Structure formats: structure tokens, C-alpha cells
Amino acid sequence: MMQVCLNGARTAADSGAVPMSPAALADAAREAVATGADDIHVHPKTPCGRDSLSPRVVAPVLEAIRAAVDVTVGVTTGAWAEPEPGVRAKQIRAWPVLPDHASVNWHEPGAETVAAALLERGIGVEAGIWSGTDGAARFARSPLAPGVLRVLAEVMDTDARSAPAAARALLAEVTTAPHGRPVLLHGVDGGAWPVLRLAAELGLATRIGIEDTLLLPDGTTAAGNAELVSAARALSAHIPGGG
């Protein structure tokens, strides 16, 4: 499975390729799915470009993307969008349109409160386990772990040389927990492509998109998410077991 992460916390200040509005996100989703994305992860944004979990912001984004593509769609619940876990849970309970899944960063305070609110509404939980945090240990102790949709093993090392080793170390942490859930492995910035290659070698689900990197494997700037997905599919096809 290859997920496309359409925008992340990036804004137009980072690149003109970052889709922001519901219409732009729908177009980006359509193009990414056409080039091989199986699933979508998106950060709904206010008109000024701030990530938001407000029902008024989340609903139009989901409606626009679902009108454009017929694949599963997930959103962020990152603490940067709303620092107070109780407020995040309240916003989730007020969503009039539900995503198929939502990511919860397990190292963030209140992760279980947020995850519980999602599960109460029948929304799949992607448990985000960041390298360099205590997320894996917290997740291993969580009674919610067996009920999540998948684990996002998120390698935060941006050095292309050391990111694969960081990925292997993170996978060792994640797989020691008796959760039994599938793992999606990905990296960011300089680590994005080396970690994607490792995911392909290991036969794991992965993701690519503007959230994770603005660059193609050769270091040139990507025109958008579709070009990143196309490059990822081509790279994976040349790796035994990558498909």
C-alpha cells in the first residue's frame, strides 16, 4: 500500500506545490491516485494556512476529496493543530463528515484521549510512532494498541545516510509491542527516499508526498504529489518484493 501525504504542515511559503484549499487538495488527490496512490493523508487548513481540526474546516476538505477519488482518506490530529487534547476530542466528536482514518502521534500528551474519541466514532486510528520519542514505549503499554488500524513508523532522521539505520531501530521498537497491527514505514525530507527504499525491500506499506519531501530521488524539485507518487512507484518496481 502506498499512501500519499498531500500537504502536511507545509504552506505556500514552503512551495507553490503545496495544496491548501479543498479544491486544490481534491485536484492533488485525483492526480496522485491516477499515478498509483492507494490511500490519502491530508491536513485540513484554514484559509490562512493553519492546520485545523475544526468541523467547519475538516468537512469541506473530505467532501471535496471524496468527490474526486474513491480511495480511503485520513486526516491529522497533530497537537500543533490544537494543543489541548480535550478540545481535540471535542472537535472530533463534532465532525459532521468522518474520515476513514486519522493519525494520532503517540508521544503527544493526550494521545489516548484523542484515539479513544476517534474509535468511538468508528474512525480508524493510525498510531504515529516517531523515532527519537517515547512513542513506541507508550504505545506498547496502551490498551488501545490492538484496536488501531495500523502503525505509522515515522523516521524523523533527515540525513539520507543514517535514516535507514534509524528506520531499522524504530521497526525493532515497534515490532516488539504485541499489537499485531500492520506497519507503514516512511521518512521525511532527506530521509524520505532512503526509508521508502527500505520499506519496499521489507515489503512494508509506505507513503510519499509533499508533506514528507519536496524533492524527487534525483534531488530536483517535484512539480507536485503526483510526480512524487509516480517516482515512488517506479523506484519500488525495481526493488525485489517492492512491486
N, C-alpha and C positions, 0 to 999 in steps of 0.2 A: 504494500500500500504506500502510495506517495501522496502526502498532504501538501497543499500549497498554503503558505502563510502570507497572505496578501499584502499586509502593511505593517503590522506590529506597532510599536510605539513611535515609529518614524513619522515625520511630517514632510510637507513640501520643502521645508528648509534643508532636509537631508538630500532630497532628489525630486525632480519633477515626475519621476516614475511612480511615486508613492500614491496609490489611490486613496482618496479621502471620503468623498461623498457616497451615498448609497448607489447612485447611478454609476460612478466610476468603479466602485467595488464590484458591482454586477458585471460590468464590461470586463474587468480584470478576471473575475471568476470564470466567465464564459470562455475567454481566451485560454486560461490555464487548463480548464477541463478539456478543451479541444486538443491540447497538446499533451495530455496524459495525467493530469491530476485526478486523484480518486476521492479527495476529501478537502474541505476548506476550513482554514482557521483565520478569523478576522478580528480586528479590533475596531468596534464601532466608535465613531468620533463625533464630537460636537462640530459645529461649523467653524470654530476657531482651531480645530485640530487636536483637541484634548480627548484622550481615551475616556469613555464613559460607559457606565452600566445602567444609566437611566432608561426606563422603559420607552421614553419618547425618542431616544437615540438608537436603542437596540432594535426595536421593531421595524423601522423603515429599512434598515440595512438587511435584516433577514428576509423581509418581504421582497426586496429588490433582487437579492442573490438567488432566492428560490424561484423567482420568475425567470431567471436566466439559465439556471442549471438544475440538474436532477441528481445531485450528489449530497452527501451529508455535510452539514455546515456547523461549525463550532465557533465560540467566542471566547475571549479572555475574561478572567475575573481578577486580574492582577491588582495588587494593593495600590499601585500608583494611580489607578482609576478612581479608587475610593479607599482611603486608608482604614476606615472603621469597619471591621468585619460584620458587625451587626447591621450597619447600613447596607453593606453589600448584600447580605442575606435578604434584607427587606426589599431591595431593588429586584433581586431575582424572583422573589415571591410575587412581585407586581408585573413581571414581564407578560404582556398580552400575546406575544408571539414567542414561541420557545425554540431555541437552537436544538440541534440533535445532541450536541455535547458542549462542554465548556471546560477550559483548563483551570486548574487550581494549583498554585505554587505551594508545595507542602512545607517549605521553610518559612512561609509568611505567617505572622500571627493570625490566629483565627481561621486557618485553612480548613479545619474540620467543620467549623460553623458554616462556612461557605459551601463546602462539599455536601453537607447534610441538606442545605436548602435546595441545592440542585437535584439531589437524589429524591427529595420529597416531591419534586415536580416531574420526575421521570426523565430528567436530563442526564445523559451520560457524563461521567467525570473523567477527564484526562488528568492524572496526577502528575504534575510537573515536578520532577526531581532534578534540581540544578546541581552541577558539580561545584565543589567548594562551599557547600552549605550542609546543614544537618538535616536536609530534607529526607534523605534516604532512611536515616535512623528514625525520624518522626513517623515516616510512612510505615516502616516495619512494625511499629507499635500500634498503629491505628486500627481500630475495629472496622473502619470503613474500607480498608485496603482491598479485601476480596471482592467488594462490590463496585469498584471503579471499572470504567470501560477499558482503559489502557494506561500504561505508564509512559510519560514523556521523559526520556532520559536526555537532559538538556546540558550539553557540554559548553561551558562558558569560557573555556580557554580559547582565545582568539589567535594563538600562534599556530600556524599550519604545521610546524614541526612537532610540537608537543601535544596538540589536540587529540590525535588518535590514542596516545597513551592515556590521556585524561579520560577519554571515552571508555577505554577498556576498564580503567579503575572504577568509573562510575557504574558501568554494567555489572561489575563484580559486586558492588554495594547493592544495587537494585535487585539483582537476582538472588541474593541471599535471603531476602524477605519472602515469606511463604504466601505471597499474594496470588500467584498463579495467573496473573494478567499479562496480555501481550505487551511488548515494549516497542516504542517508536523512538529511534535514536537520531539526534540531529545536533549540529553545531551552529556557531554564529560567526559572522564576519570572516576573519582569516581561517577559522577552523571549520567553516561550513562545508567546503568541498572535501577536505580530507576525512571528516567524520561521515559525510554521505557515502564516500567510497567504502569506508569500513562497514557501514550499515548494509550496503549492498553485498559485500563479501560475507557478512554474517547472516544474510537472509532476513534482516530486520526491516520493519516498516521505517520510513524516514520522511523528511519533509524538506522543502526548499521554497524560497520566495523572498520578496523584498524585505520582510521582517528579519530574515536571517543574513542576507547578503545582498549587496547592490552589484556584485561583480560576477562575471562568468568564470569558468575554470581557468581561462587563459589570462584573467586579470582585467579584461575590458569591461566597461560598464554595460550592464544589461538594459535593454530597452524596456523591460517590464517583467512581470511574473511569468508570462507565457514562455519567454525566451529562457528563463531560468529552469522551468519545468522541462522544456524540450532538451536542454543541455543535461539535466539530471537523468532523464530517461535514456539519452544516448550514452552517457557515462556508465549507467547501471547495466546497459545491454552488453557492454564489453567486459563485464566482470563476471566470472563463472558464478552462477547462482543468483546473479543480480536481476536478470530478467527485465 
